[in-house]
Amino acid sequence: MSYVTAHVLDATAGTPAAGVTITLLDGDAAIATATTNGDGRVPELGPELLEAGDYRIEFGTGTYFAGRGQATFYPRVVIDFTVVAGQAHYHVPLLLSPFAYSTYRGS
């Protein structure tokens, strides 16, 4: 069983991206939604324990940039990932700008 956390950084502002809505999905079904805190983090997303399998995490980047008065090419960033049995923590960071993004498996 595993759990997910996330972190969003605004590369253009050089600050954490507070107020980004993040949704965790199992297939097409949303199983959790949270909003990044002042440090751009969601310390717990979704059920405390996830079964092994494929999941999707969706970042509401369009709404975030609209709130800053900025246009963006990506209204949302969607990342598919696989939870493996025996690995407890999955951290999904997102480095964001209006016209580019980067992600990796964090720790």
C-alpha positions as CSV (number, residue, x, y, z in Angstrom):
1,M,0.0,0.0,0.0
2,S,1.3,3.5,-0.9
3,Y,0.5,7.2,-0.6
4,V,1.0,10.3,-2.7
5,T,2.3,13.8,-2.1
6,A,2.9,16.7,-4.5
7,H,4.8,19.9,-4.8
8,V,4.4,22.7,-7.4
9,L,7.0,25.4,-8.1
10,D,6.4,28.4,-10.3
11,A,9.6,28.8,-12.3
12,T,8.7,32.2,-13.8
13,A,8.1,33.7,-10.3
14,G,10.7,31.6,-8.5
15,T,8.2,30.8,-5.8
16,P,6.1,27.9,-4.6
17,A,2.8,27.8,-6.6
18,A,0.1,28.2,-3.9
19,G,-3.5,27.5,-4.8
20,V,-3.0,24.9,-7.5
21,T,-5.8,22.3,-7.5
22,I,-4.5,18.7,-7.8
23,T,-6.7,15.7,-8.5
24,L,-5.7,12.1,-8.1
25,L,-7.5,9.7,-10.4
26,D,-7.8,5.9,-10.6
27,G,-8.7,5.5,-14.2
28,D,-11.3,8.1,-15.0
29,A,-12.6,8.3,-11.4
30,A,-11.4,11.1,-9.2
31,I,-10.4,9.6,-5.8
32,A,-9.1,12.8,-4.2
33,T,-8.7,16.5,-4.7
34,A,-6.5,19.0,-2.8
35,T,-5.0,22.5,-3.2
36,T,-1.4,23.4,-2.8
37,N,-0.6,25.3,0.4
38,G,1.6,28.4,0.8
39,D,4.7,26.3,0.2
40,G,3.2,24.8,-3.0
41,R,2.8,21.4,-1.4
42,V,0.1,18.9,-0.9
43,P,1.4,16.8,2.0
44,E,-1.3,14.1,1.6
45,L,-3.3,13.4,-1.5
46,G,-6.0,10.9,-1.6
47,P,-6.5,7.8,0.3
48,E,-3.8,7.1,2.9
49,L,-3.1,3.8,1.2
50,L,-3.2,3.1,-2.6
51,E,-3.2,-0.4,-4.1
52,A,-0.6,-1.2,-6.7
53,G,-1.7,-0.1,-10.2
54,D,-1.8,2.8,-12.6
55,Y,-3.0,6.2,-11.4
56,R,-3.2,9.8,-12.8
57,I,-2.5,13.1,-11.2
58,E,-3.9,16.3,-12.7
59,F,-2.7,19.8,-11.9
60,G,-5.1,22.7,-12.5
61,T,-2.5,25.0,-14.1
62,G,-4.9,27.1,-16.2
63,T,-6.8,28.3,-13.2
64,Y,-3.6,29.0,-11.4
65,F,-2.2,31.2,-14.2
66,A,-5.5,32.9,-14.8
67,G,-5.5,33.9,-11.1
68,R,-2.1,35.5,-11.8
69,G,-3.4,37.3,-14.9
70,Q,-1.1,35.2,-17.2
71,A,-1.9,33.2,-20.3
72,T,-0.8,29.6,-20.4
73,F,-0.5,27.0,-23.2
74,Y,-1.3,24.2,-20.7
75,P,-4.7,24.5,-19.0
76,R,-3.8,21.4,-17.1
77,V,-0.8,19.0,-16.6
78,V,-1.7,15.4,-16.5
79,I,0.9,12.8,-15.3
80,D,0.3,9.0,-15.4
81,F,2.3,6.9,-13.0
82,T,2.4,3.4,-11.6
83,V,2.3,2.4,-8.0
84,V,4.4,-0.7,-7.3
85,A,3.6,-3.0,-4.4
86,G,6.0,-2.5,-1.5
87,Q,6.9,1.1,-2.3
88,A,5.2,3.3,0.3
89,H,5.7,6.9,-0.8
90,Y,5.2,8.6,-4.2
91,H,6.1,12.3,-4.4
92,V,5.2,14.0,-7.7
93,P,6.9,17.5,-8.1
94,L,6.0,19.8,-10.9
95,L,8.2,22.7,-12.1
96,L,5.8,25.0,-13.9
97,S,5.9,28.0,-16.3
98,P,3.1,29.3,-18.6
99,F,4.6,27.5,-21.7
100,A,6.6,24.6,-20.2
101,Y,6.7,22.2,-17.4
102,S,8.9,19.5,-16.0
103,T,8.3,16.6,-13.5
104,Y,10.1,13.7,-12.0
105,R,9.7,11.1,-9.3
106,G,10.6,12.9,-6.1
107,S,11.5,11.6,-2.7
